[in-house]
Amino acid sequence: MRGENHMMLVLFCLIVFSHFLPLVNSNPQLAPAFYVFGDSLLDSGNNNLLPTLARANFKPYGVDFPGGATGRFTNGRTVADFIAEFLGLPLSPPYLSFRRLETSTGLNYASSTCGILPETGTSAGKCLNLDEQIDLFEKTVREDLPKLFKNTEGLLEYLSKSIFLIATGSNDYSGNYLQPNSYDSSRLYSPLSFAQLLTQSLSQKLERLYKLGARKVITFEIGPIGCQPAISRRYMDRYGQCVEEINSLVSLFNDQLATVLSRLTSTLPGSAFILARDYRLTYDAIKIPLPMLDGQFRYF
């Protein structure tokens, strides 16, 4: 990501940090582990090992990352990388390409093109939908992590203090609902009922994470996908920079997501399901970019 996209990545971090600070203490390492779930915003290399066209293990990806093109869908670090550094933890390695018993500081299960619904993203090849990502996390909890702890109580305490990050849902729109030639979801569901389908499904998956031991969960809103070049350029003559009709679709999801996370926090003992409100900040960053200084974007 370059220019305004990199700027938005930094803004994402600031949003998460502002929500996250009340949950942690003042120790240099703010949590024992950081577990990551989602799509291309957070994928750190899982798709490299899947039979899919959606890979980022070649240039220009990774040109500003110390490890080069690792499979991250950005020129540099992902928002998950920034947060891991903020927590005082190593970057969470991709689950599929790491010897998992060697780490207790977290793993990354994110997979580009996939989403909340199992069919989303399959037109590009194999990806890990959110249920499959949680399946892998369950395997981590049931098979790998117990070997690193003396007893179940120690494992549960570790999980309760760990941080879980989720960014998913945008592909369910851009790669499913808005692709009527490949998927029939837009014919089966109204915009409101599709948002309800997604949030109800996501709620069930979050409850599943809770049952596996997760207690501190940060979930991103879906960003203004109507402003993504891949979408907006289709309608440039009619709409300009952003297609507000498409943005309104994800706003329905975001509104319901806030309600879902609030309900989960109030009903699941000891939990904190936090909404990272990045939609408006991202939208404003696109519409009113930061000033240029000597031909470069000014970053925070």
N, C-alpha and C positions, 0 to 999 in steps of 0.2 A: 504494500500500500504506500502510495506517495501523496504528497500534497495534502488536500483536505481529508483524505481517507486516513492518513497517519494521524492527523490532528484529532479526528474523531476517535481513534483508538486511545489516544491520551485522555480524551474527555471521558470515555467509557471507564477508564481506570479511576478517574477522580470521582465518578458517580459511585462506583463500587466501594471505594475507600470510605466515602462519607457515610454509607450505610453500614459498613463493616466495622468501623472503629469501636462502637459501643460493645461489640461482641468479644473483644480481645483484651488481653492484659498488656502490661508494659514490658514483658520479656522480649529480648532480641528476636527470638523465634515465636511468632504470635500464635501459631497453631502447630500441632504435631504433623499434620498432613493436609494436602490440597488435592481434591479429586475433581476432575473436569469432565463434563458431558456436553454434547452439542453437535454443531455442524462446522462449516468451514471457517467460521469466526474463531474457533478454538482448536481445530484439528492440528495436531503437531506431527503427524506422520503416519497415522493409522491407515489412511487410504493408499499409502505406498505399497502395502502388502495385500491389497484387495484387487480383484479383477474389475477395474473400473476405469473410465476415461477421466474421472475427476481426481487428478493427481497434481501435486505442486512440487515435485522433487527435481525441478530443473529451473534454469534461469529464465526470466529475471527474478523469480521467487528467491527469497533468501539473500539477495545481494547485500543487504545491510545486517545480516544475521551472522554471528560468529561461526556457526556451523554450516554456513552456506544454505543451499536449497535442501531443507530437511523434510519438506512435506507441508510446511506451514503455508497457508494461502495469503501470504503477505511478503513484503520486501524485508521485514524485520521481525520483531517480536509480536506475539499475539497479546491480547488483553490478559489471557491466563498467565503468560510469562511475566508480565508486569506485576500482576497480583502475587504470584509466587515469590518474586523478588521482594515485594513489600512485606510479605509474611516472614521473610528470612529463610525461605525454603528453596531447595533446588527446583529447577523447572520440571514440572510433572512430565515424565516421559510417556510416549505413546504405548498403550497397553500391548499392541500386537508386535512391537519390535523391541521389547525389553525383557530382560530376565527378571521376572517380577519378584522373586524371593529376595532380591538384593536391595529392595527399597521398602521403607515404611513411611516415606514422606509424600506419598500420593502418586496417582497415575492419571493419564489422560485417555479417555475412551471416545472422544469426539470424532466424528466422521463426516466429511464433506458430502453434500447433496442430500443427506438423509434428514429426517425430521421426526415429528411426533407420530404420524401415521406410518404403518409398516410399508405401504406401497410408495411413499414419497421417495424420489431419487433413484428408483430402480431403473429408469430409462437410460441412465448413464452407466449402469453396471451395478456391481455389488457395493453396498455401503452398510454401515451399522446404524439401524434405526434406534430410537431411544430405548425401546424395550430390550433390544440386543445389547446395548451398552450397559444397561442395568443388569442384564444376565451376566455379563463379564465381571461387573462389580460384585455381584453375588458370589461368583466363583472366587474372586479375590478374598471376600470376607469368609467364605466357608472353607476354602482350601489353602490359601497362601498366608493370610495374616495370622491365623491361629498358631502357626509355627514360630512366629516372632514374639508371642506373648505367653506368659506363664499360665494365665487362666482367662476365663471368659470375661471376668469383671474388668481386667486390664484392657482387653480388646474393646469392650463396650465403652469404657471411659475414653480411650483413644479416639474412637469413632465419634463420640459425642463432642469432642473438642476440635475435630477436624472440620475443614471448610469444604463445602461442595458448591461448585459453580456450574450453572446450566445456561446455555444459549441455544435455543431451538425454536422452530416454528416458522421461520421465514421461508424455508424451502417448501413447507406445506402449502404456501401461497404461490411463490414464484415458480416452483417446480411441480405443482400439482393443480391447485384450484385455478390458476391462470394459464393452464395448458390444456384446453378443452380437446385438442386433437389427440392427446395421450391419456388423459384422465377424465372421468365423467363426474367428478365431485361437484363442479359448478352447475351441472344439470340436476344433481340429486339434492343439493343443499343451497339454501339462500345464504347470503353473506352472514346473517346473524346465526343461523343454525350451524353453519360451518365453524364459526368462532366458538360456538358452544360445544361442538363435537371435539374440537382441539383442546379446549380448556378442561373439559371433563376427562378426556383421555390423559392429559398432562397431570391433572390432579391425582388420578389413580397411580400414575408412575411415581409421583412425588411421595405418596403414601407408602409405596413399596420401598423407596429409598429410606424412609423413616423406619420401617420395620426392619431394615437391614442395619440400622444403627445411626443413620445420618440425622443430625439435629440442627446444624447451621447451614442453611441452603440459600444461596443467592441465585435468583433467576432473572435474566434479562427480559425486558420487553422486546417485541419485534420492532426493528427500526423501520424508518420510512422507505419501504422497498419501492414505492412509486417514484422515488428519486434515484434509484439505481440506474446507471447508464444502460444496462442490458434491457431494462424495462422502459425507461423514459424515452429512449431514442426511437422506440417503435411509434410513439405518439408525439414526437417533438413538434411537428407542424401544428398540432391541435392544442397541446398543453404546455409546451415549453420544458422547463427544467425538471419539474415534478408532476406526476400524474396523481392528482389529489383523490380521484375516485378509487385508485388502488390503495393509497395511503389510508383512506377511510375504512377499507377492509381490515387492515391490521389494527386499526384503532379499536374496532369492535373486540378483537382478541385481547388487546392490552387492557381494556377496561374490565373485562371479565377476569383476566389474570390477576389483577389487583385484588379482586374479591376472593378468588380462590386461595391466594396466598395468605390473606388475612384470616380466612376461615380455618385453614390448616394450622396456622400458628395458635389460634384460640382453642382448637379442639385436640391437638396432639401434644401431650404434656412434654415440657422441656424443649419444644421446638422453636426455631426462629426462621421462618420462610420470608426472605427479604426480596422485595421487588427493586431491581436496578432500573430506574426510570431514565432510559437513554433515548427514547423516541424524540421528545421535544428538543433536547440538546443537540442530537444529531441533525434534526431537521433545520434548526437554526444555524448550525455550522455549515450546512450545505447552502442555505439561502443567503447567509451573511457571513462569508468566510473571513478569517482573520486577515489583517492587513499584510501586504507584502513588504519585506524588508530586504533591500539589495537583491531582489529577484527571488528570494526564498520565503517560504511560509514561516511565520513566527510561531514556534511551538511553545507550550507551557514548560 
